[in-house]
Amino acid sequence: MENSTYKQNTNQWNEARQKMVATQLVSRGINDRRVLDAMSQVPREEFVSPEKKTFSYNDCALPIDCNQTISQPFTVAFMCEAAQLNGDESVLEVGSGSGYGAAVLSLLAHEVHTIERIPELAQQAFERLRRLGFLNVHVYSNDGTLGVSEAAPFDAIIVTAGAESLPSPYLNQLKEGGRIIIPIGTEHAGQTMYRFTLKNGKLSEENLGAFAFVPLIGEYGWPV
């Protein structure tokens, strides 16, 4: 009976995941096949609290511990697609949260370094990622606005919190040809997503549209 129940629950989550990909991602313009495949594989239900599991594949952000959130699936997919990954990159994610974004990135890049300023969340993300087998993810607990200099340079930097401006440490840790995906704007009233690309030592920027994130807190971000 236990095996039957487990299989039924697994099928239920798989069906919800495939429906999410079709109705929330494909229908809204996400077309990178590698991103869609990654989103269809990572079990988002494992990255939310037990009382929120029912809502795992809803089209919204969900609360997690320490008054933080897990981003809505579309936002995760959008940022991953914007990073233009082909599988051999080293990626920095700023704002580990539950570890969900890092898990998706782990299927898209060779190596993922994710940094979280709240030690409790960093530890939870580390344990969860290990338990689920995402072994190419390295978790750090520190001020995310400083990046991770010891693991630099990076092919892509994905920032999952809203900044007032582009933190200078990210530029210093970016490879030639690398991309920074970051929302920039006001602290609480929403931001604009940008893709910065470093080419021949010069930084170009692209406006990718309006989003809403929690503030990026730290030395090169908003104050605590």
N, C-alpha and C positions, 0 to 999 in steps of 0.2 A: 504493500500500500504506500509506503514512504517513497519508493522509487517512482511509482506511478504519479504521486503528487508532485514530486520534484520535476519529472518530465513535463507534466502539465503546466507547472509554473514557468519552466524554462521556455516552453513553446509560447506561452502567453507574453513573456517579455520579448522574445524574438519577433513575434507578430507586431507588438507595439513599436519596436525599434524600426522595423521595415516600413510601417505606416508613417512614422515620424519622418523618415528619410524621404518618402514619396510626397507627403502632404506639406511638410514644413521646409524642406530643403530644395528638392527638385522643382517644386511648383513656384519657388521664389528665386530661382535663377542660379542655384548652386549646381555647377555642371562638371566640376573636376571629379573624375571617376574615382581617383584614389581617395579623395576626401569623403565621397559618398560611401565608399567601401569601409573606410575607417569608422565613420559614424554608425554604420550598420553593424559593426562588430563590438564596439565598446559598450559594456553593460551599464548604462547610466543609473540604473536602479541600485547598483552597488556603491554609488558615490553620493547618495542622499540619505538622510536619516530615516530610520524604519517607519516613522509616522508619515513621511512624505513619499514613500515608495509608490503609492497609488498614482502620484502625479509625475512620476519620473519622466514621462515622454510628452508631457504637456508643453505647449508652445510658450514657455515663460521661464524666467529665472526662479529659483527656489532657495529658501533660506537654508543655511548650514550653520554649524557651530560658530561661536565668537562673533555673532551678528554680521556674518558675511553671507555671500550668495554663490550658488553655482549658476553660471550663465545659461541662458536659454540655448537649446541645441543650434538654432539658426546662427546665433552670434559666434559660437565656437566654430561652426563650419565655415562661416564667412571669413573669419580671421585666418583660419588654416588655409583656405583657398587663396586669400590675398597674399599669403607668404610665399606662394609659388614653389612648393617643395617637390623634389623628385625622388627623394629617398636616401641620398648620401650626405645630407647636411647635418651640421651641429646647430641646434636651436636652443635659444634661451627663452623661457617663458617667465614672465614677471607676474606673480600672483598665483601661487599654486592652488589655493583654496582647497577644494575636496580632492584634487588630483585628476579630475575628469579631463580637463583640457590637455594636460600632460599625457594622459593615456591615449587620447586621440592622436596627438603629435608623435607619440612613440611609434605609431604605425605608418607615419608619413616621413620620418627623418631617421637618420642613422643613430643619433644620440640627442637626448633632450636633457637640458639643465633647467630646473624649475626652482624659483626662489619665492619664499613666503615670509612675510615679516612677523607673523603670529606663530610662535613656536609650537603651540598645541595643534594648529592646523597642519603645520609642516610635518609633525610627527605622525599625525593621522594619515596624511597623504602618502608618506613614505611607507607606512605599514600596509595601507590599502593597495598601493601599486605593486608592492612585493607580493602580497597575497594573491593578486590577480595575474601575476606573471609579466608585468610590464617592466622588464629588467634593464632596459636601456634608458631609464629615467633616473637622474640624479637629483635629489631634493636637498635644498639648502634653506636654512633659517637665518634671515638677515634682512637689512633694509634693501628692498627690491630696487630702489632707484639707483643703487650703486652697481647693479648688475652682478656678474660673477667673473671678476677679472682673471682668476686662476684657470678658468675653463675657456676663456676667449682665445681667438676671435670666433665670432658666430656668423653663420650664413644667414640666419634670420633671428630677429628678436620680436617676440609677441608680448604686448603689454596689456594685461586684462583689467586695468583700472585707469580712470581718467586723469590725465596730467594737465597742468597749467601750460606747460611748454615741453619741448623734447629734452629730457635729461641728458646732459653732456656725456656721462659715462657710457651710455649706449653707443654713441658715435665712436668712442675710443675702442669699443669692443666688437665693432662690426667689420667683417671682411669686405674687401673690394667686391662689388657686385651684390653685396648683402642687402636685405630688406628689414626695415623696422615697421611693424604694424602697431599703431598706438592711437587711442582716442585722446584728443586734446580739446580743452574748452573750460567751462566754468566748473566749480567744485561740485555743485549739486544739480544744476539745471540742464545737464546734457552736454554732449561733446560731438565733435566731428572726427570720424575715423580717417587717419592718414596712412599712406604707405610712403615711407622715405626709402630711397634707393641710392646707394653709394656707387657712383660710376666715375672712374678716372679721378678719384679724389674729391669729386663734387657730389653734393646731396641734392637730389630732385625730390619733389613731393607730389602726391596725388591725393585728391579729396575723394574719399570712398563713401561719404554719406553720414547721416546723423545717427548717433547711438546714445545710450545712457548707461554709465558705469558708476560704480562706487569710486571715490577719489583715490588717486595714487598718493600714498602717504610716505614721507621719508625726507631725507636731506635735500634731494632734488625734486621733491614733490610738494604736496600740501602738508602743513603741520598737523601733528596728532591732535 
